[in-house]
Amino acid sequence: MRTDCNRNRFLRGLVVVLVSVAAAVAAASASAQESVSAAPSADQVARELSNPVGSLASLVLQGNYAKLGGSAPGVSDQSSTSLVFLPTLPFTLGSGNLTLRPSFPVVGAPVPAPNGGWDKVRGFGDIVLLGLWGRKEESGLLWGAGATTVFPTASEEATGSDQWQLGPAALVGFLKQWGVVGALWQHWYGLNSDPGEEKISKGTLQLFYWFSLAGGWQVGGSPIPTANYLGATTEFSVPINLGVAKTFVLGSTPLKTTLQGQYFLTRPDVVGPDWGFFFQITPVVKMPW
């Protein structure tokens, strides 16, 4: 029964991803047909992409790798991976922008094997949808507020939470010629749980600090400290990140590439990430509506 449920969730998630990719390809095709004279400079695009409530639509493909550690036997030999599709879809609404950011992950995670050791499980993860209304003030202040939702679409128990989740989100930052600094806070509360299972209460604070260099280059990072509230205890994962980003304008299509390394100052005691890296490939597209 669990297998059938997982298969149905995987198929639903796969359909959503395929529809999203089809829409993305259509948008990218429309963008590529814009005239070269209308293309902004690489530095202009890099700064605008650094604005979480900006007006540019983009399609982020992010690959993650994390080396694990902890007190669980053999966990130091394990790693986790994921590939995430993250469209950013801004809509003008009043004096600001309503930005929708769904994420569609495919995850590879280690799980304890029945006879000891570890097995690797791969499958579709939970879809997350962030909706954020915000704006940039003339002073450079960035601010926004909204809601964040987790849909239990994971195809395997180890690749998701099996709980519907809902919670608030808030943004504050500064965007200047020299770069951008700020933080995006999200918190999720579980809306359902199996008998005897604790409802999820989990928060993240994504920090972002990017400093502009000439020619579309940036240096900085975007670590995501996490707090997982488990009854009377709280598990923290706190990374520090450093990376580089380069924005190109290929014909009339801007493209940003990013590579970051991260080291975790603290993690859950039993199993958690010790260090890792991730890359992003981000083409800018024209909204088809």
N, C-alpha and C positions, 0 to 999 in steps of 0.2 A: 504493500500500500504506500509505504514511504517512497519506494522507487518510482511508482507511477506519479506520485505527487511531485517528486523532484524532476521527473522527465517533463511534466506539464509546465512546471515553472521555468525550466530551461528553454522549452519551446516558446513560451510567451516572451521571455527575455530576448531570445534570438530574433523573434519577429520584430520587437521594438527596436533592436539594434539595426536590423536590416532596413527598416523603414527610415530610421534616423540617418543611416549612411546614404541611402538613396536621396533623401532630401539634401544632405550635405553635398553630394556630388552635383546635384542640380544647382545648388547655390554657388558652388565653386565654378561651374561652367558659366553661369551668368556673370560672375565676377571677372573671369578671364576675358570676357568680351568687352570690358570697359576699355577706354582709350588709354594709351600709355601716358599722355599728357595729364590725365587726371590722377595719376599715381602720386601719393605723397612720398617724402623722403624716408629713408630707413630710420633716421633718428625720430622723426615725427610719429611713425608707426610704433616704434619701440616705446615711446612715452605714452601713447594712447593705449597700447596693450597693457601697460602697467597700471592703468586706471580700472579698478574692478567694477565701476559703474559707468564706464565709458560707452561710446556709441559704436564701437567696432564689433562686428560679429566674427567669431572665429571657431575653428574646429581643432581642438587639442587632442593629440594622440600621445598618451603618457605611458611609458614603460617603467616599472619599479622592480628593484631587487633589494632584498634585505637579508643579511646574515644574522641568524638567530643565536640567542644565548639564554642561560637560565639554569636553574637547579635540576630540571628534568633530565634523566639519564640520556646521553647521546644527542641532546638538542643542539649542542654547539657545532655539530656536523650538518645541521639542517639550514635550509633557506626558504624564503617565500618569494614569489614573483606575482606580478599582475600586469595586465595591459588594459588601460582604461581609455574609453572614448568620452571626451568632455566638450560638447558643444557649448558655446557662449552666445546667447541670443538676446540682444537688447531691443527694447521697444520704448519709443518716446511716450512718456506718460506725464502730462502736466509739465512742471518745471524740471523734471529729472528723467531718469531712465528706469524702467522695470527690466531687470536682467534675469533671465531664466538659465540655470546651469544644471542640466541633468548629467549624471555620470553613469556609464555602462561598463562595469568591470568584468574581466575574465581573470580568474584567480587560480594560482597554484599554491597549496598550503600543505605542510606536513601534519600528519595525524598519527597518534600512537597505534602501532600495529597490534592485532590480537595476540600474536605470539612473541611480543617484545619488539623493540626497535621502532622504526618509523616507516609509514607509507606516505606517498605523495598523492593528494587528491586535487583534481583540476575540474573547474566548472565555472558556470556563470555566477556572479556575485549579486548582492543586493543593489538595486537601482536607487540612487539618491537624487533628489530634486531640490535645488536651492532657488528660491525666488526672492530677489532683493531689489527694493526700490531705493534709489539714491541719486546723488548729484555731486558735482564739483563746484565749489564756491570760487569766486574771483581770487580769494586769498590763497587758493590751492588746497583748502580743506576738502577732504572727501568724507562723506558720511552716507550711511544707508541702514535700512532695517527691513526685515522680512521674516520668512518662515522657511524651514527646512524639513524635508520628509524622506523617510527611508521606506522603500517598498520591498517586502520579503520575497524577492524573485530568485534567490540563490538556488542553484540546481543540486547542491550538496550541503549537508549540515555544516561542514567545516568552512564553507566559503560564504556563509551569511549568518544572520542572527535569528531567522524564523519569527521575527516580530515586526509588526507595523510600528513605525516610530514617527513622532512629530515634535517639533520644537521651534524656538525662536532663533533668529540670526541677526547680527548687528555688525556694522563696519565703521571704522574710523581710520583716517590716514591723511597724509599730505603729499601732493603731487607738485613738483617744481621742475625747473629746467634741469637741475642736477640729478633728479631721480624721484623715487617714491619710497615712503615708509608708511607702515600701517599694520592693522590687525583685523582679521575677520573671525568673529566668534560664532559658534554654532553649538546648540545643545539638543540632544534627542531624548525623548521619553518614550518608553515602550507602551503601546496601547493594548497589547494582548500578550499572554504567556500561557504555556502549558501548565497543568497542575504541578505544583511544587517548584516551578521555575520562577526565578526573580525577574521582574520587569527591568528592562534596560534603562539606565540613566548614564549618559555619556556625553562629554563635552570636548570640543576642540577649539584651539585658538591659533589660527593660521597667521603667522607673522610674515610680513613681506618687506624686504629692504633691497632695492635695486638702484644702483648708481650708474648714471649714464656716462659713456665714453664716446669718442667720435666714431663715425662710420657705422652706427647701429649697434655697437657693442655695449653691453652692460655687465656689471659684476655685482653679485649679491646673493640672496637666498630667500627661500620661503618655507621654513620649517613649520611643522604642525604638532605642537605639544597636545597631548591627549590625556584626559582624566576619565577613568572608568569607575563609577561609583557602585560598589558591591556591598550592600548592607552597611555595616559600620566601618568598612575599610574602603580605601580609594587606591587604585592602581594608576600610576603616572608613567607616561612615556614622553620624554623631553629630548628632542634632537636639536643639534646645531647644524646649520647648512651653510655651504659655500659653493657658489657655482658661477658660470658665465652664460651669457645669452648673446646671440647674434641675430639681428633682423636684416633680411634681404628684401629687395623689391625685384621680383622676377617678372619682367615685362610690366604688367599692371597688377600683379598679384603679390602682395606682401606675404612674407613667410618668416616666422620666428623659430629659432632652434635654441633649446636650453639643455644644459647638463649640470646636475648638482650632485655633490656628495654630502652624506650626512653621517653624524656620529651621535649616538644616544647617550646622554648624560645619565639618564635613569630609565628603567624599563620594569615591567612586571617581574617578580622574583622567579617564577617557575618557567615561563616561556615568554620571550619578547625579543624585539630587534636590538642588535648591538651596533651595527653599522649598515650602510647601504648606499645606493645611488639611484638616480632616475633621470630619464631624458624626456623632453617634450618636443614635438613637432607641431607648429601652430600656423596653419594657413589662415589668412584673413579672407572672408567671403562677403559677397554682397547679399543682403537679406532679400529673398525672393518675393516678399510682400511689402 
